[in-house]
Amino acid sequence: MKNLKYLLTILFLIGAIFVYPLQKKEKTLTEIYKGGIVRFVPELTIDDSSMPEEAFFEAFVDIACDKKGNIYISDYKACNIKKFDSSGNFIKVIGRKGQGPGEFNMPFWLTATDNRLFVWDMMNMRLCALSLEGEFIRSITFQISEGRPQKLRSLPDGNVVVEMEKIYFGEADKPQDCTIEIYSPDLEHKKTVYSQQVWRNKYMRVESMFTNIPQPFSPRVYWDVTPDGKIVIGYSKDYEIEIYDIIKGKLFSFRHDYEPVKVTDEDKELFFSGITFSRDGVMQRGAPDFIRKNTEFPKIKPSFDGILVDSERNIIAHSYRKNKAEQPKFFDAFDSKGNFLGAVKIEGEGTFPSAIRIRENYYWQQETDKEGLIKVVKYRISGD
C-alpha cells in the first residue's frame, strides 16, 4: 500500500509536468526587432497624483535613471528635480530656485552615474555635479561664447558625455559648431570626441534684437551611449552611423541605403503654421514675414531625425518616409555591429519614442495628456 502511494505520487508529478503550461520565455529586443513589429505597453505612470500635495509637475524636460532604477525628472519651471524609485514612488525634491550651490534656475538636461547626478542649469549657465541624494559637489560655469550643452549621457566609468553647441550670434551665415565632449566625474574636461558644423538655427539681428530662426530639415547630429560605454553618433546628412571609444576614438562606421524624401510645399506650410511668437505682448500663431524670408528649406529631408541605443546595444534610427502617415510608426533597427535587423512597425498606441531612457525591455517617456497635464510613463517594449 505504501509503495502504491509513492507510485501514485510520482505519476501525479509526472503528469503535472506535462500538463502544466510552460512559462513563456521573454523575447530579447533583438528578437522583437527581427519580428518586424513592436508594441509599447504602458505599465506605470508618474503624475501629480504620485507626489505629495505641495509637489507637482510644472514643466519638465529630461529624465535620468541611476543603476538602482531611481528616476530623476528635471522640472525647469519649478527649478527643481523630482526623484522617484523604480516603482514610481516619490522620494524627494532636489534643489530650489536660486544661484547658490544646489540651487537651480531652469534645470534642463540630466544624467546619472553610480554616485553622481549631473544637471545642466540653463539660466545659471553651469553644469552641476550632485550626489544621488542631491548634495552639491561641484559646478563649472560656461561663458556664452563657449557654447552650451544640448544633451548629457553618463558612461559606465563615471565620465560624462556632453553635446555642446557653439553659437555665433549676429553671424547669420555662420553655422553652429556641434561637439561631443568628455568630462570627468568632477567636471574636468578630458577630450573632444567628435565635431561637426550644423544649421540648427540662424542667429541674426531683427528689429535691434538677436533672434534665432530655426532651419527645418537641416542635417543634425544625433547620438547615444551603449551600456558598455561606446558612443554611437550619426550626422543625418547621409545615412552613416559611427561608433566611438573615448580612448581609441572612432572604431568603425556603417551605412544604410535609404530612399530620399523631398521637402514639399505642404511641409513648409506645416512648419510655418506651427510657429508661435509674441507681438506687443500677445502670443500669435503662424510665422511672421521675417521668419518666412530667412528660413531656408533643403530640397531633400535628412536621412533620419533620431538615434537611440537600447540595453542590448542595438541601434535604433528614426528615418523619414515618403508616406507621412507611416512616419511616426516605423523605425530602423541595427545590431551593435551595424547589421540591419529590419524596419520595425509600431502597432497600437505609441510612436517612435523621444527624450527617453531605455532600461532592459522598458523605457521612460514624458508626455502631455489631453487636458495639458504632464506625466511620465513607463512602457514595456513587446513583440506580442
Secondary structure by P-SEA (a helix, b strand, c coil): caaaaaaaaaaaaaaaaaacccccccccaaaaaaacccccccccccccccccccccccccccccccccbbbbbbcccccbbbbbcccccccccccccccccccccccccccccccbbbbccccccbbbbbcccccccbbbbbccccccccccccccccbbbbbbbbbbcccccbbbbbbbbbbccccccccccbbbbbccbbbbbcccbbbbbbbcccbbbbccccccbbbbbbcccccbbbbbbccccccbbbbbbbbbbbbcaaaaaaaaaabbbbccccccccccaaaaaacccccccccccccccccccbbbbbbbbcccccccccbbbbccccccccbbbbcccccccccccccccbbbbbbcccccccbbbbbbbccc
